[in-house]
Amino acid sequence: MWFELLILIIGIVFGYLRKGKEDFMGLLKQGAIVGIIFAVIFGLLAYFLAPGGISLATGFMGAIGIFIGIIILVIIFIIGAFIGDYLEKMMEKK
């Protein structure tokens, strides 16, 4: 839970410090691409280091599980960036 909270705080800082509205769909697409890349890399590593293991499973070290985990972290980051954009907009009004 601490890691997810850190990701949220980083997202808030990112959204607040970058001027203008963020491209949330672009962030989600980039996160999905990174998730796929990491899932393939770690899935292949698990397949070769532990043959017959769970390289494609959704559990620990599984490629699908890694992809889903990264997408969840990207969504938390995007929520934080959205909050940061909102705070930036509210500070400009004062």
C-alpha positions as CSV (number, residue, x, y, z in Angstrom):
1,M,0.0,0.0,0.0
2,W,2.9,2.4,0.7
3,F,4.1,2.0,-2.9
4,E,0.7,2.8,-4.3
5,L,0.5,5.9,-2.1
6,L,4.0,7.0,-3.3
7,I,2.8,6.6,-6.9
8,L,-0.3,8.7,-6.1
9,I,1.9,11.5,-4.5
10,I,4.3,11.4,-7.5
11,G,1.3,11.7,-9.8
12,I,-0.1,14.7,-7.9
13,V,3.3,16.4,-8.0
14,F,3.6,15.6,-11.7
15,G,0.2,17.1,-12.5
16,Y,0.8,20.2,-10.4
17,L,4.3,21.0,-11.6
18,R,3.7,20.5,-15.3
19,K,1.9,23.5,-16.7
20,G,-1.3,23.0,-18.7
21,K,-3.6,20.1,-18.9
22,E,-2.1,16.6,-19.1
23,D,-2.8,14.1,-21.9
24,F,-4.3,11.4,-19.7
25,M,-5.0,9.0,-22.6
26,G,-1.4,9.4,-23.8
27,L,-0.2,8.6,-20.3
28,L,-2.4,5.5,-20.2
29,K,-1.2,4.4,-23.6
30,Q,2.4,4.8,-22.7
31,G,1.8,3.0,-19.4
32,A,0.2,0.1,-21.3
33,I,3.1,-0.1,-23.7
34,V,5.6,-0.2,-20.7
35,G,3.4,-2.8,-19.0
36,I,3.4,-5.0,-22.1
37,I,7.2,-4.7,-22.4
38,F,7.8,-5.5,-18.8
39,A,5.3,-8.3,-18.9
40,V,7.0,-9.9,-21.9
41,I,10.5,-9.5,-20.4
42,F,9.6,-10.8,-17.0
43,G,7.4,-13.5,-18.4
44,L,10.3,-14.8,-20.6
45,L,12.7,-14.6,-17.7
46,A,10.3,-16.7,-15.6
47,Y,9.8,-19.1,-18.4
48,F,13.5,-19.7,-18.9
49,L,14.6,-19.5,-15.2
50,A,11.7,-21.7,-14.0
51,P,10.6,-23.9,-16.8
52,G,7.1,-25.3,-16.3
53,G,6.4,-22.5,-13.9
54,I,3.8,-19.8,-14.0
55,S,5.3,-17.5,-16.7
56,L,1.9,-16.7,-18.3
57,A,-0.2,-17.0,-15.2
58,T,-1.8,-14.1,-13.3
59,G,0.0,-14.9,-10.0
60,F,3.4,-14.0,-8.8
61,M,5.9,-13.5,-11.7
62,G,3.3,-14.2,-14.3
63,A,3.3,-12.0,-17.4
64,I,-0.4,-11.3,-17.2
65,G,-0.1,-10.4,-13.5
66,I,2.8,-8.1,-14.2
67,F,0.8,-6.3,-16.9
68,I,-2.3,-5.9,-14.8
69,G,-0.1,-4.6,-11.9
70,I,1.6,-2.0,-14.0
71,I,-1.8,-0.9,-15.5
72,I,-3.1,-0.4,-12.0
73,L,-0.1,1.7,-11.0
74,V,-0.5,3.8,-14.2
75,I,-4.2,4.4,-13.3
76,I,-3.2,5.5,-9.8
77,F,-0.6,7.8,-11.3
78,I,-3.1,9.3,-13.7
79,I,-5.6,9.9,-10.8
80,G,-2.7,11.7,-9.0
81,A,-2.0,13.7,-12.1
82,F,-5.6,14.6,-12.4
83,I,-5.7,15.8,-8.8
84,G,-2.5,17.8,-9.4
85,D,-4.0,19.5,-12.5
86,Y,-7.1,20.3,-10.4
87,L,-4.9,21.8,-7.6
88,E,-2.9,23.8,-10.2
89,K,-6.2,25.2,-11.7
90,M,-7.5,26.1,-8.2
91,M,-4.2,27.9,-7.3
92,E,-4.4,30.0,-10.5
93,K,-7.8,31.3,-9.6
94,K,-6.6,32.9,-6.4
